[in-house]
């Protein structure tokens, strides 16, 4: 029969990562579609320049 683990607190390193991910960081706000659009446009530009 498996042993039951006692519930304990998370390690301090994990707690820091969890609080960091929930904090709001200041900076440039970018729409979710913008990185995809930028990647597609860069790909098109590279292909177009290669064909010249």
Backbone atoms as SQL, in Angstrom:
CREATE TABLE atoms (id INTEGER PRIMARY KEY, chain TEXT, resi INTEGER, resn TEXT, atom TEXT, x REAL, y REAL, z REAL);
INSERT INTO atoms VALUES
  (1, 'A', 1, 'UNK', 'N', 0.852, -1.183, 0.000),
  (2, 'A', 1, 'UNK', 'CA', 0.000, 0.000, 0.000),
  (3, 'A', 1, 'UNK', 'C', 0.896, 1.244, 0.000),
  (4, 'A', 2, 'UNK', 'N', 0.623, 2.220, -0.907),
  (5, 'A', 2, 'UNK', 'CA', 1.472, 3.411, -0.979),
  (6, 'A', 2, 'UNK', 'C', 1.323, 4.277, 0.267),
  (7, 'A', 3, 'UNK', 'N', 2.432, 4.887, 0.627),
  (8, 'A', 3, 'UNK', 'CA', 2.418, 5.780, 1.794),
  (9, 'A', 3, 'UNK', 'C', 1.805, 7.118, 1.417),
  (10, 'A', 4, 'UNK', 'N', 1.062, 7.689, 2.311),
  (11, 'A', 4, 'UNK', 'CA', 0.485, 9.014, 2.079),
  (12, 'A', 4, 'UNK', 'C', 1.517, 10.065, 2.446),
  (13, 'A', 5, 'UNK', 'N', 1.661, 11.030, 1.581),
  (14, 'A', 5, 'UNK', 'CA', 2.592, 12.119, 1.862),
  (15, 'A', 5, 'UNK', 'C', 1.908, 13.170, 2.716),
  (16, 'A', 6, 'UNK', 'N', 2.675, 13.721, 3.628),
  (17, 'A', 6, 'UNK', 'CA', 2.155, 14.831, 4.417),
  (18, 'A', 6, 'UNK', 'C', 2.175, 16.079, 3.555),
  (19, 'A', 7, 'UNK', 'N', 1.113, 16.854, 3.629),
  (20, 'A', 7, 'UNK', 'CA', 1.090, 18.104, 2.872),
  (21, 'A', 7, 'UNK', 'C', 2.041, 19.084, 3.549),
  (22, 'A', 8, 'UNK', 'N', 2.917, 19.642, 2.748),
  (23, 'A', 8, 'UNK', 'CA', 3.890, 20.584, 3.295),
  (24, 'A', 8, 'UNK', 'C', 3.926, 21.830, 2.422),
  (25, 'A', 9, 'UNK', 'N', 4.650, 22.809, 2.878),
  (26, 'A', 9, 'UNK', 'CA', 4.776, 24.060, 2.145),
  (27, 'A', 9, 'UNK', 'C', 5.693, 23.861, 0.950),
  (28, 'A', 10, 'UNK', 'N', 5.492, 24.693, -0.086),
  (29, 'A', 10, 'UNK', 'CA', 6.338, 24.632, -1.265),
  (30, 'A', 10, 'UNK', 'C', 7.719, 25.190, -0.932),
  (31, 'A', 11, 'UNK', 'N', 8.743, 24.744, -1.633),
  (32, 'A', 11, 'UNK', 'CA', 10.077, 25.320, -1.436),
  (33, 'A', 11, 'UNK', 'C', 10.087, 26.804, -1.791),
  (34, 'A', 12, 'UNK', 'N', 10.995, 27.524, -1.208),
  (35, 'A', 12, 'UNK', 'CA', 11.057, 28.974, -1.435),
  (36, 'A', 12, 'UNK', 'C', 11.320, 29.309, -2.899),
  (37, 'A', 13, 'UNK', 'N', 12.089, 28.494, -3.607),
  (38, 'A', 13, 'UNK', 'CA', 12.386, 28.808, -4.998),
  (39, 'A', 13, 'UNK', 'C', 11.130, 28.755, -5.851),
  (40, 'A', 14, 'UNK', 'N', 10.258, 27.808, -5.621),
  (41, 'A', 14, 'UNK', 'CA', 9.011, 27.700, -6.382),
  (42, 'A', 14, 'UNK', 'C', 8.074, 28.845, -6.018),
  (43, 'A', 15, 'UNK', 'N', 8.043, 29.214, -4.763),
  (44, 'A', 15, 'UNK', 'CA', 7.164, 30.293, -4.335),
  (45, 'A', 15, 'UNK', 'C', 7.542, 31.603, -5.017),
  (46, 'A', 16, 'UNK', 'N', 8.836, 31.847, -5.224),
  (47, 'A', 16, 'UNK', 'CA', 9.275, 33.068, -5.896),
  (48, 'A', 16, 'UNK', 'C', 8.844, 33.098, -7.346),
  (49, 'A', 17, 'UNK', 'N', 8.913, 31.947, -8.008),
  (50, 'A', 17, 'UNK', 'CA', 8.500, 31.887, -9.410),
  (51, 'A', 17, 'UNK', 'C', 7.004, 32.110, -9.528),
  (52, 'A', 18, 'UNK', 'N', 6.240, 31.540, -8.633),
  (53, 'A', 18, 'UNK', 'CA', 4.793, 31.695, -8.696),
  (54, 'A', 18, 'UNK', 'C', 4.374, 33.135, -8.452),
  (55, 'A', 19, 'UNK', 'N', 5.023, 33.822, -7.522),
  (56, 'A', 19, 'UNK', 'CA', 4.645, 35.207, -7.268),
  (57, 'A', 19, 'UNK', 'C', 5.107, 36.099, -8.408),
  (58, 'A', 20, 'UNK', 'N', 6.242, 35.761, -9.027),
  (59, 'A', 20, 'UNK', 'CA', 6.717, 36.574, -10.150),
  (60, 'A', 20, 'UNK', 'C', 5.774, 36.466, -11.337),
  (61, 'A', 21, 'UNK', 'N', 5.234, 35.277, -11.583),
  (62, 'A', 21, 'UNK', 'CA', 4.373, 35.108, -12.743),
  (63, 'A', 21, 'UNK', 'C', 3.031, 35.807, -12.564),
  (64, 'A', 22, 'UNK', 'N', 2.628, 36.073, -11.349),
  (65, 'A', 22, 'UNK', 'CA', 1.350, 36.742, -11.134),
  (66, 'A', 22, 'UNK', 'C', 1.491, 38.256, -11.061),
  (67, 'A', 23, 'UNK', 'N', 2.716, 38.751, -10.921),
  (68, 'A', 23, 'UNK', 'CA', 2.915, 40.194, -10.835),
  (69, 'A', 23, 'UNK', 'C', 2.785, 40.835, -12.211),
  (70, 'A', 24, 'UNK', 'N', 2.340, 42.059, -12.217),
  (71, 'A', 24, 'UNK', 'CA', 2.202, 42.808, -13.465),
  (72, 'A', 24, 'UNK', 'C', 3.505, 43.557, -13.714),
  (73, 'A', 25, 'UNK', 'N', 4.140, 43.283, -14.825),
  (74, 'A', 25, 'UNK', 'CA', 5.400, 43.942, -15.161),
  (75, 'A', 25, 'UNK', 'C', 5.114, 45.142, -16.054),
  (76, 'A', 26, 'UNK', 'N', 5.824, 46.221, -15.789),
  (77, 'A', 26, 'UNK', 'CA', 5.680, 47.393, -16.635),
  (78, 'A', 26, 'UNK', 'C', 6.407, 47.176, -17.947),
  (79, 'A', 27, 'UNK', 'N', 5.936, 47.801, -18.972),
  (80, 'A', 27, 'UNK', 'CA', 6.598, 47.654, -20.264),
  (81, 'A', 27, 'UNK', 'C', 5.626, 47.855, -21.399),
  (82, 'A', 28, 'UNK', 'N', 6.086, 47.514, -22.559),
  (83, 'A', 28, 'UNK', 'CA', 5.297, 47.692, -23.767),
  (84, 'A', 28, 'UNK', 'C', 4.233, 46.603, -23.865),
  (85, 'A', 29, 'UNK', 'N', 2.999, 47.001, -24.024),
  (86, 'A', 29, 'UNK', 'CA', 1.903, 46.047, -24.189),
  (87, 'A', 29, 'UNK', 'C', 1.737, 45.745, -25.671),
  (88, 'A', 30, 'UNK', 'N', 1.805, 44.465, -26.028),
  (89, 'A', 30, 'UNK', 'CA', 1.732, 44.039, -27.415),
  (90, 'A', 30, 'UNK', 'C', 0.526, 43.131, -27.571),
  (91, 'A', 31, 'UNK', 'N', -0.293, 43.352, -28.606),
  (92, 'A', 31, 'UNK', 'CA', -1.426, 42.445, -28.837),
  (93, 'A', 31, 'UNK', 'C', -0.929, 41.024, -29.133),
  (94, 'A', 32, 'UNK', 'N', -1.784, 40.037, -28.867),
  (95, 'A', 32, 'UNK', 'CA', -1.384, 38.646, -29.040),
  (96, 'A', 32, 'UNK', 'C', -1.093, 38.300, -30.491),
  (97, 'A', 33, 'UNK', 'N', -1.716, 38.958, -31.443),
  (98, 'A', 33, 'UNK', 'CA', -1.524, 38.645, -32.855),
  (99, 'A', 33, 'UNK', 'C', -0.258, 39.264, -33.421),
  (100, 'A', 34, 'UNK', 'N', 0.324, 40.226, -32.744),
  (101, 'A', 34, 'UNK', 'CA', 1.453, 40.967, -33.300),
  (102, 'A', 34, 'UNK', 'C', 2.703, 40.113, -33.537),
  (103, 'A', 35, 'UNK', 'N', 3.130, 39.238, -32.623),
  (104, 'A', 35, 'UNK', 'CA', 4.311, 38.401, -32.916),
  (105, 'A', 35, 'UNK', 'C', 4.103, 37.482, -34.113),
  (106, 'A', 36, 'UNK', 'N', 2.898, 36.957, -34.278),
  (107, 'A', 36, 'UNK', 'CA', 2.610, 36.095, -35.429),
  (108, 'A', 36, 'UNK', 'C', 2.686, 36.908, -36.715),
  (109, 'A', 37, 'UNK', 'N', 2.064, 38.071, -36.708),
  (110, 'A', 37, 'UNK', 'CA', 2.084, 38.956, -37.870),
  (111, 'A', 37, 'UNK', 'C', 3.514, 39.361, -38.229),
  (112, 'A', 38, 'UNK', 'N', 4.303, 39.710, -37.232),
  (113, 'A', 38, 'UNK', 'CA', 5.680, 40.118, -37.466),
  (114, 'A', 38, 'UNK', 'C', 6.503, 38.962, -38.046),
  (115, 'A', 39, 'UNK', 'N', 6.289, 37.754, -37.555),
  (116, 'A', 39, 'UNK', 'CA', 7.001, 36.590, -38.077),
  (117, 'A', 39, 'UNK', 'C', 6.637, 36.313, -39.531),
  (118, 'A', 40, 'UNK', 'N', 5.352, 36.391, -39.850),
  (119, 'A', 40, 'UNK', 'CA', 4.908, 36.150, -41.224),
  (120, 'A', 40, 'UNK', 'C', 5.478, 37.211, -42.155),
  (121, 'A', 41, 'UNK', 'N', 5.424, 38.457, -41.747),
  (122, 'A', 41, 'UNK', 'CA', 5.936, 39.530, -42.595),
  (123, 'A', 41, 'UNK', 'C', 7.448, 39.421, -42.772),
  (124, 'A', 42, 'UNK', 'N', 8.168, 39.019, -41.752),
  (125, 'A', 42, 'UNK', 'CA', 9.607, 38.830, -41.873),
  (126, 'A', 42, 'UNK', 'C', 9.914, 37.693, -42.837),
  (127, 'A', 43, 'UNK', 'N', 9.145, 36.609, -42.752),
  (128, 'A', 43, 'UNK', 'CA', 9.325, 35.493, -43.671),
  (129, 'A', 43, 'UNK', 'C', 9.078, 35.897, -45.111),
  (130, 'A', 44, 'UNK', 'N', 8.033, 36.662, -45.351),
  (131, 'A', 44, 'UNK', 'CA', 7.711, 37.129, -46.706),
  (132, 'A', 44, 'UNK', 'C', 8.827, 38.044, -47.216),
  (133, 'A', 45, 'UNK', 'N', 9.343, 38.914, -46.359),
  (134, 'A', 45, 'UNK', 'CA', 10.411, 39.833, -46.764),
  (135, 'A', 45, 'UNK', 'C', 11.689, 39.071, -47.106),
  (136, 'A', 46, 'UNK', 'N', 12.018, 38.050, -46.321),
  (137, 'A', 46, 'UNK', 'CA', 13.226, 37.256, -46.598),
  (138, 'A', 46, 'UNK', 'C', 13.089, 36.516, -47.924),
  (139, 'A', 47, 'UNK', 'N', 11.923, 35.926, -48.175),
  (140, 'A', 47, 'UNK', 'CA', 11.703, 35.219, -49.434),
  (141, 'A', 47, 'UNK', 'C', 11.741, 36.186, -50.616),
  (142, 'A', 48, 'UNK', 'N', 11.117, 37.354, -50.457),
  (143, 'A', 48, 'UNK', 'CA', 11.102, 38.335, -51.546),
  (144, 'A', 48, 'UNK', 'C', 12.510, 38.843, -51.846),
  (145, 'A', 49, 'UNK', 'N', 13.318, 39.095, -50.820),
  (146, 'A', 49, 'UNK', 'CA', 14.678, 39.571, -51.042),
  (147, 'A', 49, 'UNK', 'C', 15.553, 38.479, -51.660),
  (148, 'A', 50, 'UNK', 'N', 15.264, 37.246, -51.324),
  (149, 'A', 50, 'UNK', 'CA', 16.039, 36.133, -51.889),
  (150, 'A', 50, 'UNK', 'C', 15.742, 35.961, -53.379),
  (151, 'A', 51, 'UNK', 'N', 14.528, 36.261, -53.797),
  (152, 'A', 51, 'UNK', 'CA', 14.157, 36.107, -55.198),
  (153, 'A', 51, 'UNK', 'C', 14.694, 37.229, -56.092),
  (154, 'A', 52, 'UNK', 'N', 15.074, 38.348, -55.491),
  (155, 'A', 52, 'UNK', 'CA', 15.574, 39.482, -56.303),
  (156, 'A', 52, 'UNK', 'C', 16.937, 39.230, -56.854);
